[in-house]
């Protein structure tokens, strides 16, 4: 059923999760993105949508029902329209779940429980089921009933407090980074639960919250805080205790980021830009001095690199063994990294026939990568799936499942 393009990793043509059925009650990003990974690995992912569809279909988009957010995280799935407020549709949903190995959901707090489809109820009726859930602020406690979006987790985890210029306002990361990280965390938990299920037959309940994901992602700042007792603060692009470390430097036609905070690396940098004097300048000879004199350091580096284009600067510093990266827009990346990203992108087909060039999975399995596929039109597979589960039964009537 999978419509992704991961080449078989076994000689018999089977993908790793072929034969696994996933029912996804996903909205927006976190659960849908996890479902897409499982679909790319060969699972039959059935996306259950309300009559008006996943809200992501039209977020910031009016041309059709496959807007940017939906297109990014829903390839390779089948779409079934079910109204959980309807008694007959709810019975159908239970039959559908009875046929499944995994259920994913990131519905509003309490919504699944009110339908009798909460994790505890489903696991009680089908112990072998793996149920993966994403919440904003945890499944229990005072925050469990709060609606949770990416930006709230960025704010309350401390992430925004570290993002931005030292004298400016806190800033969010420029895309829904916590939602994406939550999807990967959910996928990892579900895969671990599936592994246990294949060994022992026991399912599992995987719970992920956006606030936990965002907080764990900042383990490094937390370690600094634990060791020094000092609350980390915003420092723009530079790292507060290292220089140059992710600092932005101007070139003749753009900007690069440079990381050469170890003294021996800084010597290489100075020699590569024909300014060996900087490495013995008392203001810059040691990392602590460079941190204290960062503005003067960046000015000196920018002056030395101002005669080079971004491409020339990157080539020069790379040859010298210095970590460097050019600051690129999305429209520049394919040309700049044609070889490295050409295998990452694939054609994702919309129901209207358009082919979107979108990135696939970042990992490769036995030399093969999952990319490309097709997006489902709203409800396109409803009749097909209902035929498949006809007579499969209702979970509430089949507690032994």
C-alpha positions in Angstrom: 0.0 0.0 0.0 3.0 2.3 0.6 3.6 4.9 -2.1 7.0 6.0 -0.9 10.2 5.2 -2.8 12.6 3.4 -0.3 14.2 0.7 -2.3 13.9 -2.8 -0.7 16.5 -3.5 1.9 15.9 -7.3 1.5 16.0 -9.4 -1.6 12.3 -10.4 -1.4 11.2 -6.8 -2.1 9.9 -6.3 1.5 10.3 -2.9 3.3 11.1 -3.0 7.0 7.6 -2.3 8.2 5.7 -4.1 5.4 2.6 -5.7 7.0 2.4 -3.2 9.8 -0.8 -1.2 9.8 -0.9 2.3 11.4 -4.0 4.3 12.1 -3.2 8.0 12.4 -5.5 10.5 14.0 -3.1 13.3 13.1 -3.4 17.1 12.8 -0.8 19.7 11.9 2.8 18.3 12.3 3.9 16.1 15.2 1.8 12.9 14.7 1.5 13.2 10.9 5.3 13.6 10.5 5.8 10.4 12.6 3.2 8.6 10.5 5.1 9.7 7.4 8.3 8.1 8.7 6.5 4.8 9.3 4.9 5.0 5.8 8.3 5.5 4.3 9.5 2.4 6.0 6.6 0.4 4.4 3.8 0.6 6.9 0.2 0.9 5.7 -0.6 4.3 7.3 -4.3 5.1 7.3 -4.9 8.7 8.0 -8.3 9.2 9.7 -9.6 12.7 9.0 -12.8 14.6 10.0 -15.2 15.6 7.3 -13.3 18.9 6.8 -9.9 17.2 6.8 -6.7 17.7 8.7 -6.5 21.4 9.5 -3.0 21.4 8.0 -4.5 21.0 4.6 -5.4 24.7 4.5 -3.2 26.4 7.0 -2.0 29.5 5.2 -3.3 28.1 1.9 -6.5 28.4 -0.2 -5.6 27.0 -3.6 -6.6 23.4 -2.8 -6.6 21.0 0.1 -2.8 20.2 0.0 -1.1 23.2 1.4 2.5 23.4 2.5 2.1 22.0 6.0 0.1 19.0 4.7 2.3 18.4 1.7 5.4 18.2 4.0 4.2 15.5 6.3 1.6 13.3 4.6 3.0 11.5 1.6 2.5 7.7 1.3 -0.7 7.6 3.4 -4.3 6.6 2.7 -7.0 9.1 3.7 -10.3 8.0 5.3 -13.0 10.4 6.3 -14.7 9.5 9.6 -16.8 11.7 11.9 -16.0 10.6 15.4 -19.2 12.4 16.6 -21.3 9.9 14.7 -22.1 6.6 16.4 -21.9 4.5 13.3 -18.6 6.1 12.3 -17.2 5.5 15.7 -18.1 1.8 15.4 -16.2 1.8 12.1 -13.3 3.5 13.8 -13.1 0.7 16.4 -13.2 -1.9 13.7 -10.4 -0.1 11.9 -8.3 0.0 15.1 -9.0 -3.7 15.6 -7.1 -4.3 12.4 -4.1 -2.2 13.4 -0.7 -2.6 15.0 -0.1 1.1 15.9 -2.3 4.1 16.6 -0.9 7.6 16.5 -2.7 10.7 17.7 -2.2 14.3 18.7 -5.8 15.4 19.1 -6.9 18.1 21.5 -6.5 17.1 25.2 -9.2 14.7 26.2 -10.8 14.3 22.7 -9.8 10.7 22.2 -10.8 9.8 25.7 -14.3 11.3 25.2 -14.8 9.0 22.2 -13.7 6.0 24.2 -10.4 5.8 22.1 -7.9 6.9 24.8 -4.7 4.9 25.1 -5.7 3.1 28.3 -9.0 2.0 26.8 -7.5 0.8 23.6 -4.7 -1.1 25.3 -7.1 -2.7 27.7 -9.1 -4.1 24.8 -6.1 -4.9 22.6 -2.9 -5.4 24.7 -0.8 -5.9 21.6 -1.6 -2.5 20.3 1.1 0.3 20.3 -0.5 3.6 21.0 1.6 6.8 20.4 0.4 10.1 21.6 1.7 13.7 21.5 0.5 16.4 23.9 1.6 19.9 24.5 2.4 19.7 28.2 2.1 16.1 29.3 -0.7 13.6 29.7 -1.1 14.2 33.5 -0.7 17.2 35.8 -1.9 20.8 35.6 -0.8 21.3 32.1 -2.4 18.2 30.6 -5.6 20.0 29.5 -3.7 22.9 27.9 -3.7 23.1 24.1 -0.1 23.0 23.0 1.5 24.5 19.9 5.2 24.5 19.0 5.6 28.2 19.9 4.3 27.7 23.4 6.9 24.9 24.0 9.6 27.1 22.6 8.6 29.8 25.0 8.2 27.8 28.2 11.1 25.5 27.7 13.6 28.4 27.7 14.4 27.9 24.0 13.3 31.4 23.0 15.3 32.9 25.9 18.5 31.7 24.2 17.5 32.7 20.6 18.1 36.2 19.4 20.6 39.1 19.9 21.8 39.8 23.4 20.1 43.2 23.4 17.0 42.2 21.4 13.8 40.4 22.2 13.6 36.6 22.6 13.0 34.9 19.2 11.4 31.7 18.2 13.2 29.4 15.8 12.0 30.2 12.3 10.1 27.0 11.7 8.1 24.5 13.9 11.3 22.9 15.2 9.7 21.4 18.4 6.9 19.8 16.4 9.4 18.2 14.1 11.6 17.0 17.0 8.5 15.6 18.7 7.7 13.6 15.6 11.1 12.0 15.7 10.8 11.3 19.4 7.4 9.7 18.8 8.8 7.6 16.0 11.7 6.4 18.2 9.3 5.4 21.0 6.9 3.6 18.6 9.7 1.7 17.0 11.0 0.6 20.4 7.5 -0.5 21.4 7.1 -2.4 18.1 10.4 -4.2 18.6 9.2 -5.4 22.1 5.9 -6.4 20.5 7.6 -8.5 17.9 9.6 -10.2 20.6 7.0 -10.7 23.4 3.7 -9.8 21.9 3.2 -7.0 24.3 2.2 -3.6 23.0 2.9 -0.3 24.6 1.8 3.3 25.2 4.2 5.9 24.0 3.7 9.5 25.3 5.6 12.5 24.1 5.0 16.1 25.1 6.3 19.2 23.2 7.6 20.7 26.4 9.7 17.7 27.3 11.1 17.5 23.8 12.0 21.1 23.7 13.6 20.9 27.2 15.6 17.8 26.4 16.9 19.3 23.2 18.7 21.9 25.4 20.7 19.4 27.4 23.9 21.4 26.7 22.6 24.7 28.1 21.2 22.8 31.1 24.6 21.2 31.7 26.2 24.7 31.6 23.6 25.9 34.1 24.1 22.9 36.4 27.9 23.3 36.3 28.2 27.0 36.7 25.0 28.1 38.4 24.7 30.9 35.8 21.6 31.1 33.7 22.5 31.0 30.0 21.6 34.1 28.0 21.1 35.1 24.4 24.3 35.8 22.4 23.1 36.2 18.9 24.9 33.9 16.4 28.0 33.5 18.6 28.4 31.1 21.4 28.7 32.9 24.7 31.9 31.1 25.9 33.6 30.4 22.5 35.0 32.6 19.7 34.8 32.4 16.8 32.0 29.9 17.3 29.1 30.1 14.9 29.9 33.8 14.4 28.6 35.5 11.3 31.3 37.0 9.1 30.8 39.1 5.9 32.2 38.3 2.5 32.2 40.2 -0.7 28.8 38.9 -1.7 27.2 37.4 1.4 27.9 35.9 4.8 29.5 32.9 6.2 29.5 31.3 9.7 32.9 30.3 11.1 33.8 28.0 14.0 37.5 28.0 15.0 37.5 28.5 18.7 40.2 26.0 19.6 43.5 27.9 19.5 45.1 25.6 16.9 42.1 26.0 14.7 42.2 29.8 15.1 45.9 29.7 13.9 44.8 27.8 10.8 42.1 30.4 10.2 44.5 33.3 10.5 47.0 31.8 8.1 44.3 30.9 5.6 43.1 34.5 5.3 46.7 35.8 5.3 46.4 37.5 8.7 48.8 35.4 10.9 49.3 38.5 13.0 45.8 38.0 14.5 46.8 34.7 16.1 49.5 36.4 18.2 47.5 39.6 18.9 46.9 39.6 22.7 43.2 40.4 22.1 42.8 37.2 20.1 45.6 34.7 21.0 43.4 32.8 23.5 39.7 31.8 23.4 38.9 33.8 26.5 40.5 36.9 25.0 38.6 36.4 21.8 35.3 36.1 23.6 36.1 39.4 25.5 37.0 41.1 22.2 34.4 39.5 19.9 33.3 42.7 18.1 36.9 43.6 17.2 37.5 39.9 16.2 34.6 39.8 13.8 35.5 43.2 12.3 39.1 41.9 11.6 37.8 38.7 10.1 35.2 40.5 7.9 37.9 42.9 6.7 40.2 40.0 5.7 37.4 38.2 3.9 35.8 41.2 2.2 37.8 40.6 -1.0 36.6 37.0 -1.3 33.2 35.8 -2.5 31.3 33.4 -0.2 32.3 30.5 -2.4 35.9 31.5 -2.4 35.9 32.0 1.4 34.3 28.6 2.0 36.8 26.9 -0.3 39.8 28.6 1.3 38.8 27.8 4.9 37.7 24.3 4.1 41.1 23.6 2.6 42.6 24.9 5.7 40.6 22.5 7.9 38.4 25.3 9.4 34.7 24.7 9.9 32.7 27.1 7.7 29.3 27.3 6.2 27.7 29.7 3.7 24.4 31.3 4.8 22.0 30.2 2.0 18.3 30.7 1.2 16.2 27.8 0.1 16.5 29.0 -3.5 20.3 28.7 -3.4 20.7 25.3 -1.7 20.2 23.0 -4.7 22.8 24.9 -6.8 25.3 25.1 -3.9 25.0 21.5 -2.7 23.8 19.8 -5.9 25.6 16.5 -5.1 24.9 16.3 -1.4 21.2 17.0 -1.6 20.2 15.6 -4.9 19.5 12.2 -3.3 17.6 13.7 -0.4 14.9 15.3 -2.6 12.1 13.4 -4.3 8.9 14.2 -6.3 5.8 14.3 -4.1 2.7 14.2 -6.2 -0.4 16.1 -5.3 -3.9 14.9 -6.1 -4.1 17.7 -8.7 -1.0 16.2 -10.5 1.6 18.7 -9.4 5.1 17.3 -8.5 6.6 19.0 -5.5 10.4 18.7 -5.0 10.6 18.0 -1.2 13.2 16.5 1.1 12.8 12.8 2.1 14.1 11.0 5.2 17.6 12.2 6.4 18.8 8.6 7.0 19.8 5.9 4.6 19.2 2.2 5.2 21.6 -0.1 3.5 22.4 2.7 1.0 18.7 3.4 0.2 16.8 6.5 1.1 13.0 7.1 1.4 11.9 10.1 -0.6 9.1 11.0 -2.9 5.6 9.6 -3.0 2.0 10.8 -3.3 -0.3 12.9 -1.1 -3.8 11.6 -0.5 -6.9 13.6 -1.5 -9.3 14.0 1.4 -11.2 10.8 1.9 -9.8 9.2 -1.3 -9.4 5.8 0.3 -12.5 5.7 2.5 -14.4 3.1 0.4 -11.3 1.0 -0.2 -10.4 0.8 3.5 -14.0 0.1 4.6 -14.1 -2.9 2.2 -10.9 -4.2 3.8 -12.2 -4.1 7.3 -15.7 -5.3 6.6 -16.4 -8.0 9.2 -13.3 -7.2 11.2 -15.4 -6.5 14.2 -15.7 -3.8 16.9 -13.0 -3.5 19.6 -15.7 -3.0 22.2 -17.3 -6.3 21.2 -13.9 -8.1 20.9 -12.0 -7.7 24.2 -9.8 -10.7 23.4 -8.2 -9.0 20.4 
